[in-house]
Amino acid sequence: MAYNIKRLLALWFAVVSTVAINVEFATAVSAAPVEAKTIADHLSSVKSMSGDFVQSGPRGERTKGRFFLQRPGKIRFNYAGQSGVSVIADGKSLVVFNKKLKTSRLYALSKTPLKLLLDDQVNFSGNRLKSIRDDGAQVIIKLADKSVFGNSSITMVFDRESLDLRRWSLTDERGLTTTVTISNVKQGVRAPAGTFTIDYAANREFNTKTK
């Protein structure tokens, strides 16, 4: 019996490795919650980081720039070139400022899937864990919380060996996906003063003038 089980397991792993790279393993698999927790704990231990990013939009557009992250709840993207775009989360809110288009949009951070990346203690358990996939080189984790984010979701990709975050994709309620790939990452960095500051008064004044 034990020999037959080993043969079945060997066949199963062979099939997975050759034809199921894109198959999402159900969270009911016993090993999935353990591995998800290991990755979540590793991500939680990274209290700050900075690096370069490339953003790919749903219509094929690509932009790049620098980012800073500080846990809990803080992140900033400075987009390169003449776009004049910056995205800032200060732990409470998230603002998307576009100088070129003269728009400033403010959101509650708790209502965006990005919160799942920025929590002080990252949690990949329970109903929010929709799938986990391990292809041998990377681990892909999909998270969603319909009661908070509606039909939006976030998918994170981690290096299988180091468990470091490599990229994430945000899918909105319309099914449009934006992917951010990070590189040249440095951990344990101190961001310049004011990096995560949102000027709420200026945001209100800007939107009042542009209505």
Secondary structure as UniProt FT lines:
FT   HELIX           2..19
FT   TURN            21..22
FT   TURN            27..28
FT   HELIX           31..45
FT   STRAND          48..56
FT   TURN            58..59
FT   STRAND          62..70
FT   TURN            71..73
FT   STRAND          74..79
FT   TURN            81..82
FT   STRAND          85..90
FT   STRAND          93..98
FT   TURN            99..102
FT   STRAND          103..108
FT   HELIX           109..111
FT   TURN            113..114
FT   HELIX           115..118
FT   HELIX           126..128
FT   STRAND          129..134
FT   STRAND          138..144
FT   HELIX           146..149
FT   TURN            150..151
FT   STRAND          153..159
FT   TURN            160..162
FT   STRAND          165..171
FT   TURN            173..174
FT   STRAND          177..187
FT   TURN            193..196
FT   HELIX           200..210
//
